[in-house]
Amino acid sequence: MMVLVDTPVWSMAFRRRNSGLSERQRGLCKALENLIAEGRVALLGAIRQELLSGIREDRQFQRLRNLLRAFPDVDLSHEDYEEAARLGNLCRAAGTAASAVDLLICAVASRRGWPILTVDQDFMRYSRHLPIRLPEVH
């Protein structure tokens, strides 16, 4: 089964030094490493864009861009965007705000039955109202 990996996990693995990571963060990086080795990583174009945004040095941008090119973007359809809107309506009705990108991540994962690997606590809030799965990593 594929696992949709969110921006903060990619960022920890590819943009931060391992020595500055907590034990839990190192566990997430190891989980990502294992998923990559198993060929089970799913990446959205919006996540690719978030990862590449804000990099000041062109050399670092090129390096990360080249690393990420090993992972094709998930093909999205109008159903993914419609589901993202529906999930957004569910969150709003429950009093939970969510960004468009987060809702698209939830919709893609939910429609395909994929878990979302993330450290973003917003997804914990979404999981109270939406049919998403968040694997525990230690």
Secondary structure, DSSP 8 states (H G I E B T S, - for coil): --EEE-HHHHHHHHHS-GGGS-HHHHHHHHHHHHHHHHT-EEB-HHHHHHHHTT---HHHHHHHHHHHTTS-B----HHHHHHHHHHHHHHHHTT----HHHHHHHHHHHHHT--EE---THHHHHHTTSS-------
